[in-house]
Amino acid sequence: MMSSETSALPHGPVPAVVQDKRGPLNPRIVSWEGRRVWLVGASTGIGEALARALAARGARLALSARSAPSLSALLERCAPEAAARALLLPLDVNDRESLRAATESIAQSWGGIDLIVWLAGTYRPMRAEDFDLELAREILDTNLGAVFNGLHSILPLLIAQGAGGIALVSSVAGYRGLPKALIYGPTKAALINLAESLYLDLSDRGIGVWLVNPGFVKTPLTAQNTFRMPGLIDADTAAQMMIRGFERGGFEIHFPKRFTLWMKLMSLLPARLYFRLVRMTTGL
């Protein structure tokens, strides 16, 4: 559990959390002031919006993405006091060594970490008739392989602390198969399974694990879609919903619920009915 007794640093005390043993599966984060948060994939989309929202709440941020100029531009959109205490850690998530170095830099600068939010990922629509092995491998490496690169360095730090937590951002595309998600969908399904397995291994050690499953969010990646996207929301709304999810202390954070609850219901249907409804809904 991420308690106020964890790592009282020169930078300030760890913010309060509340663990309700009767309800939430994770500690509820009741204050973001001074909380040490590493956002991996922070330069665009939900990551950028989440960085701005957490900076406004007083969190201490480490920001990672491939583009250093994009991260610098993001800091300029944050309050000066938030920018002054932020760590900029440009990296390629496919480079295990750069992730190790970033983890060590955070540990040395902050003495520990309270929350890692893994947002990095990519998306390219693909169907069977367009199958591209090289592109498939690129998506697999970025969406899934890179997460294991991160865990290689992150897990020892969290386990040594006996506190903190990690959130994996997956997608409702991982619930069941969908058109144009031939590679993207399986990577997100794997992340759902991975988050569940991590929770079973880490929760008894006092470490939080969150699974984030957004529906359609307006980002540069979803701009590739040529089909109607039900329940489409903007990145700022998505970031606010994620923050509320962390504050409630649940395991899975999914949004917008008017869409994701429908997807959950569909995922329980027999295959014949599921396939028919997907084709009727998407026209694909």
SVG drawing of the C-alpha trace seen along z (x, -y; Angstrom):
<svg xmlns="http://www.w3.org/2000/svg" viewBox="-27 -30 48 49">
<polyline fill="none" stroke="black" stroke-width="0.4" points="0.0,0.0 1.2,-3.5 1.3,-4.9 2.4,-8.2 5.2,-6.3 6.8,-5.4 9.9,-7.3 9.7,-10.6 12.2,-12.5 13.8,-15.9 11.4,-16.7 8.5,-16.3 6.2,-13.6 4.4,-11.1 0.8,-12.2 -2.0,-10.4 -3.7,-7.3 -6.6,-5.4 -6.9,-1.6 -10.5,-0.3 -10.0,3.4 -13.8,4.0 -14.0,2.5 -11.4,1.1 -8.8,3.5 -6.1,0.7 -5.3,-2.1 -7.4,-5.2 -5.2,-8.2 -6.9,-11.0 -4.2,-13.6 -1.9,-14.2 0.2,-17.0 3.8,-15.9 3.0,-12.4 5.9,-11.1 4.4,-10.0 6.2,-8.7 4.2,-9.0 5.7,-6.8 4.2,-8.0 3.5,-11.6 4.0,-13.7 0.6,-13.4 -2.9,-12.2 -4.0,-10.9 -0.5,-11.1 -0.1,-14.8 -3.6,-15.5 -2.9,-13.5 0.4,-15.3 -1.2,-18.7 -4.0,-17.5 -1.7,-16.0 0.7,-19.0 -2.3,-21.2 -3.0,-19.0 0.5,-19.3 2.0,-16.0 5.8,-15.7 6.1,-14.4 8.7,-12.4 7.8,-12.6 9.0,-10.2 8.5,-9.9 10.7,-9.6 10.5,-13.3 12.5,-15.6 11.1,-18.8 7.5,-17.5 8.2,-17.0 9.7,-20.4 6.7,-22.0 4.4,-20.1 6.2,-21.5 5.7,-25.0 1.9,-24.4 2.1,-23.5 2.3,-25.8 5.9,-27.2 6.1,-25.5 5.1,-22.1 7.6,-22.5 10.4,-23.4 10.1,-20.1 9.5,-17.8 12.0,-15.3 12.3,-15.1 13.4,-11.6 13.3,-11.2 13.6,-7.5 12.6,-4.8 10.5,-2.2 11.9,0.5 15.4,-0.3 15.7,1.7 18.9,-0.2 17.2,-3.6 14.4,-2.4 16.8,-1.1 18.7,-4.4 15.4,-6.4 14.3,-4.2 17.7,-4.7 17.5,-8.5 14.1,-8.7 15.2,-6.5 18.3,-8.7 16.4,-12.0 13.3,-11.1 14.4,-8.2 11.5,-6.2 8.3,-6.4 4.6,-6.3 2.9,-5.6 4.0,-4.6 1.4,-5.1 2.4,-3.2 0.7,-4.9 3.2,-4.3 1.7,-2.4 1.0,-2.6 -1.9,-1.7 -2.3,-1.0 -5.5,0.4 -5.0,3.8 -7.2,6.6 -6.3,10.1 -6.1,9.0 -3.6,6.3 -1.4,8.3 2.1,6.9 4.5,8.9 7.0,6.1 4.3,3.7 2.8,6.4 6.2,7.0 6.5,3.2 3.1,3.0 3.9,6.1 7.2,4.7 5.9,1.3 2.6,2.3 3.7,5.4 7.4,6.1 8.2,2.6 6.1,3.1 8.3,6.1 11.3,3.9 9.9,1.5 9.0,4.1 12.5,5.4 13.6,2.2 10.4,1.1 9.5,4.3 12.7,4.5 12.2,0.9 8.6,1.4 9.2,4.7 12.2,3.2 9.9,0.3 7.0,2.5 4.9,-0.4 3.9,-2.4 2.0,-1.1 1.8,-0.7 -1.0,-1.3 -1.1,0.3 -3.2,-1.5 -4.8,1.1 -8.1,0.7 -11.5,2.1 -10.2,3.5 -8.6,6.2 -12.0,7.5 -12.7,9.5 -11.7,9.5 -12.7,6.4 -12.3,5.5 -9.2,3.6 -7.5,4.6 -5.8,7.7 -2.5,6.9 -3.6,4.0 -6.4,6.0 -4.2,9.0 -1.6,6.7 -4.2,5.0 -5.8,8.4 -2.3,9.5 -2.0,6.3 -5.3,7.0 -4.0,10.5 -0.7,9.1 -2.3,6.5 -4.4,9.2 -1.4,11.4 0.7,8.5 -2.1,7.7 -2.2,11.3 1.6,11.2 2.0,7.6 -1.1,6.6 -0.1,8.7 3.2,6.9 1.5,3.5 1.9,2.6 -1.0,1.2 -1.8,2.4 -4.4,0.7 -5.7,1.6 -7.0,-1.3 -9.3,-0.4 -10.3,-3.4 -12.9,-3.4 -12.4,-5.7 -10.4,-8.8 -9.7,-11.6 -5.9,-11.4 -3.5,-11.4 -3.7,-7.6 -7.5,-7.4 -7.4,-10.1 -6.5,-7.2 -9.9,-5.6 -12.3,-6.1 -15.3,-4.5 -17.7,-6.0 -16.3,-5.8 -19.1,-5.4 -18.7,-7.3 -15.7,-9.3 -14.3,-11.6 -11.4,-14.0 -8.1,-13.4 -8.8,-15.9 -12.0,-14.1 -10.1,-10.8 -7.5,-12.1 -10.1,-13.3 -11.7,-9.9 -8.4,-8.2 -7.7,-10.4 -11.1,-9.7 -10.5,-6.0 -7.2,-6.2 -9.0,-8.1 -11.7,-5.4 -9.1,-2.7 -10.6,-0.1 -8.6,2.3 -10.0,1.6 -10.6,-2.0 -12.7,-2.0 -14.4,-4.9 -16.7,-6.3 -19.0,-3.9 -21.9,-4.5 -19.7,-2.7 -17.4,-0.4 -20.3,1.2 -21.9,2.1 -18.5,3.6 -18.3,5.6 -21.8,6.9 -21.0,7.9 -17.9,9.7 -20.1,12.1 -22.2,13.1 -21.9,16.4 -19.6,16.2 -22.3,16.3 -24.3,13.5 -21.2,11.5 -19.9,11.6 -23.3,10.6 -23.6,7.6 -20.0,6.4 -20.7,6.5 -24.0,4.8 -22.5,2.1 -19.4,1.4 -20.5,2.1 -17.2,3.9"/>
</svg>
